[in-house]
């Protein structure tokens, strides 16, 4: 689902959750969350922000996005899921669909994802999606690992 103003409380839950934010620079203050949320709502055509909801209950699962990466060239796939949904397979299924969308609808040739090297679960998820490490950088006070996948190597369908 595309991000809507009514999603603020759910997004705030993500940005205030210590477990979710452990590898993302820590929890955020409400005014920072409001500023980020407003930017997401007014994002350019280069960015897509989507809420993830459980199909039957419509419970909030998380936030996923495509946005310009720090390198100012690549499109980055980002994701944050509430802890109660970790290990359920939702992240894998959602990201797989998003990669299909990126390559077959948006016609992107490459997608990157960045995660903290210490975030073992996130690294495993990206590897399961056949993404490969392209480099490690020091950013945000920690080692970040940048994964990439090209359309020609994507077997998601």
Secondary structure, DSSP 8 states (H G I E B T S, - for coil): -B--GGGHHHHHHHHH-HHHHTTTTS---HHHHHHHHHHHHT--TT-EEEEEE-TTT--EEEEEEEEE-TTSSSEEEEEEE-GGGTTSSHHHHHHHHHHHHHHHTS--SEEEEEEETT-HHHHHHHHHTT-EEEEEEEETTEEEEEEEEEGGG----
